[in-house]
Amino acid sequence: MRQLGQMKKSTKNSLFTYTLVIAAFVVVQALRMGPGVGAMLEGQLIPICAYIVMALALNLVVGVSGELSLGHAGFMSIGAFLGCAAANGLAELIPFTPVRLGVAMVIGAALAGFFGFLIGIPVLRLNGDYLAIVTLAFGEIIKSVLTNTYLAVDKKGLHFSFLTDKNALEEGGLQLIRGPMGVMNTQRISTFTVGFVLVVITLVVIFNLVNSRTGRAIMAARDNRIAAESVGISVTKYKMIAFVVSAALAGAAGTLYGCSQTTFAATKFDFNTSILILVFVVLGGLGNMWGSVIAAAALTILPEALRQFSNYRMLVYAIVLILVMQTFFLPGIDLEALRNAGNLAGGLPDIAGTGNLSAEKMQIIQKVAMTIDPIFIIKFLASFLFYFIGGYLLYASLFAAIGAAVDNETDSQQFLTPLSIILVIGLYIGFAAMKSPESPMVFWSSLIPFTSPIVMLVRIPFGVPTWEILTSMALLIVSFIFFTWLSGKIYRIGILMYGKKVTWKELYKWLKY
């Protein structure tokens, strides 16, 4: 325990991240041996590992190096296409799949790192957002190039063509990349264990880089380029190291992902994928590696976990349907009669304009029609306006408190991460409220100021007593006033603490002054 207390903070963070990843692996493996992991989660294990590696790689550029990349999906696509092509082409030469997958990931990483080097040579010499612009363009260019690439192999060697498939193969030849169809009929040789090993290797590489002299030089160039250059640090060189390592790791992640799919196309690795990975990094915290691990895993699982709520899309459909019918197709429909029609399952009431709609669709429409009431619409819009402004002011006061406590962006991440997690939790509970609006978790979340701007708005269409809404609003107002006062107090003390690293413990001491 004494030795643990004497450890550097960076070492503690590294050990915590390693422990977190290993514990997660052990838990998942234990669940896989039992009935605890469904088919949905089983199919997401390898993509989760790939996205964790991508988030860690991008965090090395955005969080540690201080540069913005908007095209990391391009490096991922290079690893996916060329790494999988290498894995398929080496099937006879290397029959042992773990070794073949390892070789393929090395190839994918090397090629992605090479392209990262080519991009970095001209761009990293400049200041500003040039890297973001160039990487954005690179992602789109590489997607277009791969979409029009045809690569095959036979006894004569590799065959390459562009735009059209001109590869005449001998018997037994193999198509590796098929233009717009992408990579097809690949052997699914990726495993969760290999993905876990890649995550650990990525963490080892990044932590050793960040905690070395090279890492300190990278962060010095990030914090103050002029000061770094004045003491002899080559800013371009060290930023290049971070960018190339990041691109190489992204290529390895792409190979891992590609070799887990039977088929995939270049459109999978578009701009939206790059932005998704950037969201992982921002949500987890810039420079915070364990935060990136948690954010990537949580936000990869969350969309799949929420598929059970996909039926609620019918409510949106019904709203549009009613409005369209009322305006264009069924101007004679009597909404009041529809609201009072009772159970429609046994047969449709005699309502003008209902046409040949099924009983199931009419039931959905009836539910929505109950909410199409001028009084309800005014009530909902007023609530939306209040919670939007109130939620904005509450979190603005919290962010102001954080800004008052720290003097640089890096130190702020330890405080921003909990707030980001709370926002994600509120969003998740909001989805849960659609299924069970009166459950205890949803009820209390609609009153707690941190989650009420989301959850209460979801509950209102299902019918909420007025006293609950007023209580929720009052708590939100009181919380905003309290945290605004707290921000001012923190600022008055923090302005005198310049240069001192702020921790939760230190912040608690400030509040007692």
N, C-alpha and C positions, 0 to 999 in steps of 0.2 A: 504493500500500500504506500509506503514511504517512497519507494522508487517510482511508483506511478505518479505520485504528487510532484516529483521532481522532473518529470518528463516535460519536454516542450509541448506547447499547445498544438503545433503542427503534427507532432508524433501522436498525440492523443487523438486528434481528428482522423489520422490515417488508421490507427488501430480500431477506432470506432467504426469507420467505414468498412474495413475488412471484416470485423465481427458482424456487422449488419448484413453484409452480403453472404457470408458463410452461414449465418443463422437462417436467413431466408432460404438458402439452398437446402439446408437440412430439413427445414419445415416442409418445403414443397416436396422433397423426396419422400418424406414420411407420409404426406398426404397422398402422394401418387401410389404408394403401396397399399393404401386403403381406398375407401370410397369417397374420400374428401375432395378430390379434384375431378371436376366434370370434364366432358369432352371439349367444352368451350375454352376453359382455362388451359387444358392440356395443349390445345392448338395454339395458344398465345404465348407459351413459355419461351420458345426460341425467338419470336419477334420481340418479346420483352427484353431479352438479353441483347438483341441487336440494337434496339432503341436506347437501352442504357449505355451501351458503348458509344452510340452516336451522340447522346447528350453529354457524356464525359468528354468526348473529343471536341465537340463544339464549345464546351465550357472552357477548355484549354485556350481557345482562341478568343472568345468573348469575355470570359471572366478573368482569366489570368493574363492574357496578352493585351486585352483592351481593344481588340479589333472586332468589327462586325462582319460576319459572313452570312450571306443569304442564299448560298448555293451548295451547302454541304450534302444535299441529296444527290448532287452531281457526282461527288466522290463516292458516295454509297452505290450509285448505279454502276460506276466503273468497276468497283469490287464485285457487285452482283453479277454483271454480265461476263466480264473477263475471268473472274474467279470461278464462276460456274462452268464457263467454257473450258477452263483449264481442268476442272474436276472431271468433266465428261470426257475430255480428250485423253486424260491420264488413267482412265478406268482399267485398261489392259496392262499398262506399265506398272501401276501401283494398285493392286487389288485390295489392299487393306484400307478400308474406308477412313478411319481416323487419321492415318498418315496422309492419305490423298486430300482430305479436307484441310489438314494443316498446311500442306503445300499450296493448295488453292488459295487459302487465306493469305499466305505470304505473298503469292503472286498478286492477288487483288490489292493488298496493302502497298506493295512496291509500286504498282502502276498508278494507284491513286496518289501516293506520295510524290511520284514523278510529275504528275499533272499539277499537284499543289505547288511544287517547286517552280514549274514553268509560269504559273500564275503569279506567284509571289515575287519573282525576279523584278518585274517592272512596277508592280503595284505597291509593295511594301516599302519602297523608297519614298513614297509620297505620304503626306498627311491628309487627314480627313476621311471621308466615307468612300474612297475609291475602291477599297477592297470589297465593300458591300455591293457596289455597282458591278464590278467585274465578276464576282462570284455569282451574282444573280444572272448575269448574261451567260456565264459558263454553264450553270445548271440547265438553262434552256437550250444552249447549243449542244451540249453533250446528249440531252434527251433527243433532240432532232437527229443527231448523228447516229445514235444507237438505233433509232427507229428505222433508219434507212441502211443499216449494215447487215450484210449476209456473210456469215463465217461458217466454214465447214472444214472437215478433216477426213482424209482417206489415206491409203498407203503411199500416195505421192507427197503427202504433207498437208499444210494448211492451204485453204482456198478462200480468197476474200473478194467480195464484190460490193459495190455501192449503188444504191437506188433500186436496182433490179437484181434478181437472183440469176447470176450467170455461172454459178458453180456447177460444173459437170463432174459428178462424183463416180468413182468406181464402185463396184459391188462391195458392200460392207461399209461405205462411207457414212459419215455422221454429220448432220446439220447441227451446228452449235448455236448460232444466232440466226433467226429467221425474220429479220426486218421488223415490220410492225407487229408481227406475232411474238416477237421477243424470244426468250429461251423456253423451249417446250420439251416435255418428256424428260426432265432432269431426274436424276436419282436423288431422293431425299435422304442425304447422308448427314445432315446436321442433327445434332442431339442437344438436349438441354444441358447435359454435362459439359459438352464442348463449349456451349454458350456461356456457362458459368466460368469455365477456365478462361475464356476470352475476356470476360468482365474483370476477373482478378488480374490478368496480365495487363489490361488497360489501366487499372488502378495503380498497379505497381509502377508502370511506365510513367504515368502522370505524376504520382506522388514523388518518385525519385527525381523527376525533372523539376518539379516545382520547388522541392526542398534543397536543390543543388545550387551551386553558384550560377549556373545557367538560368535556373528559375528565378533567382533573385535579380539577375540582370534583366530578365523579361519583365518582371513586375516593376523594376526601377524605370525601364523605358516606358511602361504603361503610365506610371504615376507622373513622371516629369521627363519628357523627351529631351529637353534642352539640358537639364541637369545631368541626365545619363550620358549624353554626348560629351559634356564638359569634363567628365571623369574618365573618358576613354572607352565607353561602352558603345559597341557598334549596334545601333538600334535595329537596322535592317537585318543584320545577321541573326540576332536573337529572336526577333519576330518571325523570321523565316523558319527557324528551328521549331517554334511552337506551331506554326501553320502547317509545315510539312508533316510533323508528327500527328497532328490532328487529322489531316487528310488521309494519312496511312491507316490510322485507326478506323476512320470512316469506311475505307475500302475493305478492311477486314470484316467490319460489321455487315457490309453489303454482301460479301461472300457467304457469311453465316446465314443471313436472311435468304439469299437466293437459293442456297442449297437445301433450304427447308421447304421450298415450293416445287410443285411439279411444273408450273408454268408461270411466267410473269413477263410483263412488257415494260418498256421504258417509261410509259405514262405513270407507272406506279411511283416513280421518283421525280415528282414534279415540284413546283414552287411551294405547293401546300405542304409537302413533306418537309421541306426545309424550314418553313415557318412553324410546323408542329414541333420539330426538334428544338427550335429556338424558344418556343413556349416552355418546353421541359426545362431548359436552362434558366430562363427567367423565373419560372415558378419555384424551382429548387434553390435559386440564389446564385448570383454571379460569383464564381470562384469557390462555391460550396459543392464539393463532389458528392458527398452523401446525400445532399438535397437533390442533386440531379438524378441519383439512383432512385430515390423515392418517387420523385415527380414523374420520371419516365415510366416506372412500373405502374404507378397509380393511374396515370392518364392513358396508358395503353389498355389496362384492364377495364377502366370505367365505362368506355363506350360499349364494350361487349356485355358488361354486367347490366347496363341499362336497356338492353334490347328487349327486355320483358315489358318495357313501357312503350314499345313501338306502336301498340294498338291505339294509343292516345292521339296518333296522327290523324285518326278518323274524326276527332273533334275539330281539328283545324279544317279538315276536308268538309265537314258538315257546315261550319261557319261560311266557308266560301260557297258551298252548295246552296245554302239558304239565300245568301245575298244575290247570287247569280239567278236563282230561280225567281226570286221576288222581283228582280229588276227586268229580266229578259224573258224567261221561259214560263214562269208560273206567277204572273202578276196577280192572279186571283186567290192565291193561297191565304188562308186565314190563320195567322200565327197565334191569335188568341185561342181559337178553337184547337189548334194543335197543342198548345200548352195544357189545355184542360181535357185532353182526349183520354187520359188514363193510360192503361196498358194497351200497346199497339200490337202485341204479339199475336193476339187472337184474331186479328183482322183490322183493317184500316178504317178509320172513321170517314164519314162523308165530308171531306174537306176539299173545297174547290182547289183544283190545281195540283193535287198530289200525284196524278198520273199513275204510272205503273211501278212506282218505287216499292222495293221489298220492305217487309215488316222490320227487318234488322236495320236497314238504313233509316227508316222512319223513326225508329226508337232513338237512334243517335241524333237525328235532326231534332226530335222533340226535346232531348236533353239540352241541346244548344239553344233551342228556341226559348227555353225557360230563362236563359240569361240575356236574350235579346229584349231588353226592357229599358226604356229611357232612364228610369231611376237607377237601375243597376249599372248601366253604362256610365252615368255621371259619378256614381259612388266609386266604381272601379278606377276611372280615370283620375279622380281626385286622390284616391289611395296610391295609385301609381306615381303621381306627381310628388306626393308627400314622401313616400318611401325612397324614390329616386334621389330627391334633394337631401332627405335626412340621412340615407345611407352614404351618399357622397360626402356630406359634411362630417359624419362620424369617422369614416376612414381617412378623410383629409386631416382631421385633427390627430389621428393616430400616426399618420405618416409625418405630420409636422412634429410630433413628439420625437419620432425617430431621427428626423433631420436635425432637431435641436440637440440631440444627445451625441451625435457623431460628426466628424469633420471630413470623412471621405466615404466613397461608395462601397469600398470593400468591407469596412466595419459595419455598415448598415445591414448587410445580408443576414447576420444572426438575428436581427429584429424583424426583417421583412419576411423571412421564411414562415414563422408562425402565422402572420397575417394572411399570407398566401394560402396556407393550409386551411385556415378558417373559411376563406372564401370558397375553396373547393368543397369543403364539407357542407357549407350552406347550399351550394349548387346541387350536391348529391341529395341532401335532405329535401330540396325543392322537388326533385324528380320523385322521390319517395312519397311526397305529399299528394301527388296525383293518384297514387294507388290507395293510400290510407290517410286522408286528411285529418282524421281525428285521433291518430295514434299519439301516445304520450310524447314520443320523440319529436314528432311534427308540431304538437301543441306547444311544448316548451321552446322549440326552436323559433316558432313564430312570435314569441314574446321576448326572447333574448335579443338585444339590440344588434349583436354581431351578425346574426343570421336572419333576423326578422324582415329586412328589406326584400329578401328573396322568398322566404318560406311563406310569409303572410300573404304576399301577392298571389301565390299559388293556391292558398287556402280560400281566399275570398270568393271565387266563383262557386265553391262547394257549399257556401253558406256559413258564415262566421258570426257569432253573437257580437253585438256592437261593443259590449264592454271589453271583449278580448282585443278588438281593433284599437279602441281608445287606450287601453293599458299598454299595448305594444307601441303605440305612437308616443305616449308619455315617457316610457322607458327609453325610447330612442332619443327624444329631446334631452332628457336628463343626462344620458350618456354622452351626447355631443357636448353639452355644456361642461361636464366634468372633465372630459379628456382635453377640451380646449384650455381649461384652467390648468390642467396637469402639464400640457405642452408649454405653457408660459412659465411654469415653475421650473421645468427641466431646462428651458432655455436660459433662465436667469442664472442657474447654477452651471450649466454646461458651457456657457460663454467664457467662464473663468477657468475651464479645465482643458484648454487647448493642448493637444499633443498627448493626452492621456487616453489610453485605450479603454473604451467603455464596455462593461459586462453587465449582465442582468443583476449580479450582486452589487456592483457599483451603482447602478441606476436605482436600486432599492434604497441605498444609503442617501442618495440625493433627495429622495422623496421625504426623508425624515428631517431634512434641514429646515 
